[in-house]
Amino acid sequence: MLKAERHKYIMTKLVEEQKVVTTDLALALDLSEDTIRRDLNELDSKKLLEKVYGGAVQVKEKSADVFDIHISGEEEKKADRHKSIVVTS
């Protein structure tokens, strides 16, 4: 089986089951666990999945950083203060 075919199979299983297990993939594809681990490492480096102990899970969308939220909130507060100063002047 070609690497591209393995990667497609892994990604298909991941979408169907939200996770894949290294040993299950090795048995299903009749390959060594080392080969599967290398494939998971490669897909992880491409940010297509997140490697975890014993397999991989789907990549989760990163929510906004708390620091970013805080900054945007501060900017809104400053704009509100500026508006209130203009209105009261």
C-alpha positions in Angstrom: 0.0 0.0 0.0 1.3 3.4 -0.9 1.9 6.1 1.7 -0.8 8.4 0.1 -3.3 5.5 0.3 -2.4 4.9 4.0 -2.8 8.6 4.8 -6.2 8.7 3.0 -7.4 5.6 4.9 -6.2 7.1 8.3 -7.9 10.4 7.6 -11.1 8.7 6.5 -11.1 6.6 9.7 -10.4 9.7 11.7 -13.4 11.5 10.3 -15.7 8.5 10.8 -14.6 7.7 14.4 -13.1 11.0 15.7 -10.0 9.0 16.8 -7.7 6.3 15.5 -5.7 3.7 17.5 -2.2 2.7 16.2 -2.7 -1.0 16.8 -6.1 -1.1 15.1 -4.7 0.7 12.1 -1.7 -1.7 11.9 -4.1 -4.7 12.0 -6.5 -3.3 9.5 -3.8 -2.3 7.0 -1.5 -5.3 7.7 1.4 -3.1 8.5 3.8 -2.6 11.4 2.9 -0.2 14.2 6.1 1.6 13.5 4.9 2.4 9.9 1.6 3.7 11.3 3.4 5.8 13.9 5.6 7.4 11.2 2.4 8.1 9.1 0.7 9.7 12.2 3.8 11.7 12.9 3.8 13.0 9.3 0.1 13.9 9.4 0.6 15.5 12.8 3.5 17.7 11.4 1.1 18.8 8.6 -1.5 19.7 11.3 -4.0 17.3 9.8 -4.5 15.4 13.1 -3.3 15.6 16.7 -1.1 12.7 17.8 -1.9 11.3 21.2 -0.6 8.4 23.2 -1.6 5.2 21.3 -3.1 6.9 18.2 -4.5 10.2 17.1 -7.5 12.5 17.3 -9.1 15.1 15.1 -7.5 18.5 15.2 -9.6 20.8 17.3 -10.3 24.4 16.3 -8.3 26.7 18.6 -10.5 29.2 20.3 -9.2 32.7 20.7 -6.5 33.1 23.3 -7.6 34.5 26.6 -5.0 37.3 26.2 -6.4 38.3 22.8 -10.0 38.4 24.2 -8.7 40.6 27.1 -7.0 43.0 24.7 -10.1 43.3 22.4 -12.2 44.0 25.5 -9.9 46.7 26.6 -10.0 48.4 23.2 -13.8 48.4 23.4 -13.7 49.9 26.8 -11.4 52.7 25.6 -13.7 53.4 22.7 -16.7 53.6 25.0 -14.9 55.9 27.4 -13.9 58.1 24.5 -17.6 58.3 23.3 -18.8 59.2 26.8 -16.2 61.9 27.1 -17.3 63.4 23.7 -21.0 63.2 24.7 -20.5 64.9 28.1 -18.2 67.6 26.8 
